[in-house]
């Protein structure tokens, strides 16, 4: 897609074929290869016959290649087979040899396969040490960065598909959130009414108010990915209600017990992740338009998060209206609300834009809601442009504020206090 325009709780049994938590969690707990003891064992004899057939075809292909290409092709084939055989670490060792053979002309497919191997190693590390998980996720992020850079710089990307590119950017966005490298990794999560049946076709129709579809878009029954006009990769995913008791039984060391009223427990949700291009503000516009399109389809949405911060349900109609009017909805996108100690009116989640959060001190002063909203809008825009620093004096709507550093919980932020000498 490209840019087009400026009371009883019920137990919901998880549909095993449709359940996919990859948008909310790194590890795919429905992976039968790891967890389903009752799964039917593969037919080893049939697999061996297939392997022999593939091997014979490859040997014939290899014999037709120039001698200087045969070693490279043989290593590439071995890397694929070892990865497919559940040996991702060994596969990456072979891929390392391919790097040496490439002589500076590296195929994007090499870091792409490395990233998938590192992800498989991270999943396998769940039964080992937690440090191994983090190490492999960091390696996966590095490989994904390299793949994206190579793909975008190559006129001829070989057999690597555009779908691979979209998937890699979506995965990179998830990994960045896991590593708390949040700049350029925007997200939204919308819990939809349980009684409302999900339809991706309806989502696409709603998106058509803001975007034109293209043949490059990646469409599936429960997911949709596309590239916006400003090269932001947008992925929309439907998620079934999660059976936390099943997950807790499988991985109790890594999952915290959710609260009984956790909205994930009771309703399906739609997640949106955006891997931003060079223009972070355009990614925020995309986030507004996509969430507005989705929210406009469902009445009675009671829970939504923007960049991991809960949105006041009363503001959901606002983002729908302002998106349709072409107005940037900064109260939602920048997360305006009171601080935990109610001393500041502040933003939340500005780290996705590479900024500290910013707030206006309201302790011992009385300001109208209109003034606070107007000032916060100006302060947020200022923070996006040049990052307000401690000790700086700034003028907003004729009022002079001094900036200082403040810690709100675990979050370092910039607080503006009205200067007393004005």
N, C-alpha and C positions, 0 to 999 in steps of 0.2 A: 504494500500500500504506500502511496505517496500522499503528501499533504494536499488537502483539497480546499479548505477554507481556513481565513484568519480566525384443669390446667394441670395437664399431666405431662411430665417428661416422658418422651417415648424413646425406646431403645431402637437405634437404627442399625440394622445388620449391614456390614460392609459388603458391597458387591465386589468379590475378589477380582473379577475380570476388569472392572472399571476403576478400582481404588488406586490412586496414584498420588502420593504426598510429596512429589519431588519439588513442588513450588514452595513448600513450607518447611521442608526438612531436607538435609543433604542425603541421608541414607534411605534407600528405597526398600522399606521393610516388606513389601509384597514380592520381593525377588525370590521366586521359588528355588533358584539355584542355591540359595543360602539357607532357607528356613523351612521349606516344605519337606518334611521327612517322608510323607506319604506319596510324594510325586513319583510317577512311573519312571523307572530307570531307563536311560536310553539304550537302544539295541547296539551293543558294542560291535557286533559282527557287521551290521549294516554301516555303522560309522567307519569301520576299517575299510570296507569295500569302497565307500565313497572317497575316503582319503587316498586310497590307491589310485582311483580313477583320476582325481584331481592332480595327484602327483605325476601321473603319466602324462596328462595334458600339459602340465607345467614343464616337464622335461622336454617335451617336443617343442614347446614355445621357446625354451631356453636355447635349444640347439639352433634355432633360426636367428638368434641375436648375435651381433658382433661380440668378439671375445672380451673387449673392454667393458661391455655392459652385463656380461653374464654373472659376475660376482655380485654386482649391485642388485640385480634382479633376484638372485638366489637369497641374498640377505633379506630383501624386502619380503619375499615369500615366507621365509622362516619367521620374520617378525609378526606377520599376519597369523601364521599357524600357532605360534606360541601364545599370542594374545587370545586367540580363539580357544586354546586348550586350557585356559585358566592360569597362565603363567605370565602375568603382566610385567613382573620385574625382569624376567629373562627377555621378554620382548623388547623392553626399553634398552637393555644391553645391546641387542642386535641393532636397534634403531640408532644407537650411539655410533656404531660402525658405519651405518649409512650416512651419518653426518660427515664423517671423515671422507667417505667416498664422493660426497656431493661436490667437494672442492669449491665451496663458496656459493654454489647454486642450489640452495636448499629448497626442497619441495615442501609446500604448505602441509602436505599429508603427513610428514614426519612429526612435527609438533602436535598435530591433531591426534594422531595415534598415541603419542606419548601422554597427552592429557587424559585420554580415555584409560590408559593403563594406570596412571597415577590415581585416577578416581577409583578404579577397581581395587588398587592397593589400599586406599583409604577405607573402603568398605570392609575389606578383609582384615584391616587393622582393628576393627571393632572388638575382635576377640583377643587382641594383643594389648598394646599399650596406647594410651590416649595420645602420647607425644607422637607416635607414628602416624596417627590420623592427621594431626595438624601439619606435620612435615610433608606428607603426601599431598594435602590440599594446597599447600604453598607451591609445591612443584607443579601441580595441575594448573594453578593460576598463571605461573610463569610460562608454561607451555601454551596455554590458551592465548596469552598476550602475544606470544611469538607467532602463533598461527594467524591471528587476526591481522597482525602487521604485515605478514607475508602475503596473505590473501588480498589485502587491500592495495598492496604495492605491485602485485603481479598482473600483467595484462593477460597472461595465459596461466590459469591455475590448474591445468591438467584435469584430472578426473575428480578433483574436489568440487563438490556441488555447492550451489548457493544455499541450499538447505543446511549443509554442514556448517556454513558460515553463520547462518541465523542461530542454529543450535549452539554453536560455540560461544557466540556473544551472550546468549541467554544464560548458558552455564557459567560463563565468566561473571555475570552479574550476581548470580547466586553465591558463587565462591567468594566474591569480594565482600558480600554481606557477612558470610561466615568468618572471614578474616578481619572484620571490622575495618576494611578499606572501602569506605562507603561512598567516596567521591565518585560521582557518575553512575551510581547504582541506585536508581529510583524504584519505588515499589508502592503497590496498593493492595489491600486485601479487603474484599467486600463480602460480608456474610449475607446470603440471600434467603428469603423466606422458604421454609422447608416445604411448604405446600406447592411452591411454584416450580414447574418442570423446566429444566435448563434446555436451552436451544442455542447452539452456536450460530445457526442461521439468523436468529433474532439479533444476536450480538453484531454480526456482520452488517445487518440492515441498519442498526443504530449507528455503527461506525461510519456508514456511508455519508452521514451528515458532515463529517469532518475529513474523510479520506476517500481516495479513489483506489479501488483494488487493482492489483497487477497480477500477472501470471507467475511472478516470483514469490508471492506470498505462500507460506507453508500452512496448509489447512488440514485439520483432523477433526474428528467428531467432538473432542473435548479440549482442543487447543488450537491456537491460531497465532502465527508469528509473521511479522512483516517489518520492513524498513521504512521509516517515515522520510519526509522530504529532507530533513536535516540529518539524515544518516543515523538516527536513533533506532536501535533494535527493540521492538516491542513484542512481548510475548504475553498472551492471555491464556490462562489455564483454569479449567473447571476442576474443583476438588470435592469429592464425596465427603460426607461426615466421617470423621476419623474415629476408629475404635481404639481409644487409648489403652484400654485394658489389655488388648492383644499386643500393642506395642510395648507396654510396660513389662509384659511377660517375656518378651524376646530380648529387650535391651534395658534392663532396670538400672544399670550403672550410668547410662548416658541421658536418660529422659526423666525430667521432673514431673511429678504427678500434677495434672492440671486442676485448677479449681472447678468445683461442680458447675459453676455458671459460665465456664469458659465457652464462648460462642462457637468454637471449633467443634465442641462435643455434640451439639444439637442440630446444626444446620450445615448444608453444603456452602461452599464459598467459591468465589472467583478471585484469582490472584493475577496481578499485573506486575510484570517486571520490565524495566527499561534500562538497557545498557546505552548510556548516553554517548553521542558522538562528541564533536569538538565544542558544540554550543550547549552548555548546561541549561540555559534558560529555555531553549527550544524543547529540551527533554521534559522540563516542568510543564510546558504548554501541552506536550503530548500526554503527559500523565493526567492533566486536567481534562482533556478532551476524551480520553479513553474511559476514565472513571465516570465522567458525566454521561457518556453514552450508555454505560452499563447501569448506572444508578437510575437513569431515565426509564429503563425498562421495568424496574421492580419497585413497586410501592411498598412502603412499610419497612425499609431497611433500617435496622436498629444498631448495626455495628459496622464500622469501616475504619481501616487504618490507612494513613498516608505516611510512607517512609517510617513505618513501625510505630507511629504515634496515633492513638485513638482520636477519631474525629467526632466532635459533638454532633449527634444525629440531627439537631436543628439546623446544622450548616450544610447537610447533604443537598437539600433543594437549592441552596445558594450556588453550589458548584455546578449544578445542572443548568441553572438559569444563566450564570455568568459565562459559562462555556458557550452556550447558544448565542449569547450577545457579543462574543469575542472579547470578553473582559478577563484579565488575569486574576484568578481568585486566590490572592496571596494569603488571606486568613486561613484557608484550608491547606494550601500547598506549603506554606511556611509554618503551619502549626501554631497559630496564635492561641495562647491561653495564659492563665495565671501560673506562676511558679508554685512549687510544692509548699513553700512557706508563705505564699500569697503576698510576697513583697514586690513582685515584678510582674508586669505584663510582658510576655516573652515569646520567642519563636521556639520551635522544636524541630530537630532533624535537619538543620542547615549544613550538617557535615556532608550530606550528599552533594552539596554545591561547593565543597571545599572551604567552608566558612565555619567560624564559631557561631553558636546561637547568640542572639542579641536580645536585650530586654530593656524596658523603661521602668525605673524605680517609681513605685506608687506609694511606698511607705511614708506615712505622715503627710501625704498630699492628696488632694481630691482633684481628679480629672474626669471630664465627661467621657463616655464611651466613644463618642465621635472623635474627640481629640486623640484618645489612645490609638484608635484604629488608624487615623490619619498619620500620626507620628510613627507608629510601628511600620506602616507601609513604606514610608520614606526611609526609615532606619534600615529596613530589610533590603530595600533596593540599594542603599548606600553600601551596606555590608557586601552585597553581591558584586558591586563595582570595584571597591578598593580595600575592603577588609579594615573596618574601623579598629584602631589600636588603642591600648591603654594610655591614658594621659592626653589623648586627643580631645579637642573641643570642637563640637559640630553644632551647626544651626539647623533646626528643623522647624519649618513654618514660623520663623521669627523667634523661636525659643532656643536658647543656647543650653546645650547639655555637655557634660564632661564624661568621658568614657573611663571605665575601670574594669578590672578583671574580677569575676565572681565565680564561685563554685556552687552549683545547684545540684546536690547529690554527687554523682560521678561525672557530671558534665561541666566542663569549663566554658564560661560564656562571657560576653561583654555586656556590661550594664551601663546604661545612660542615666545620669542623675542631673536634674535641672540645676543649673548654676545659681547659687543664692545671690550672687552679686548682680544679677540681671533684673 
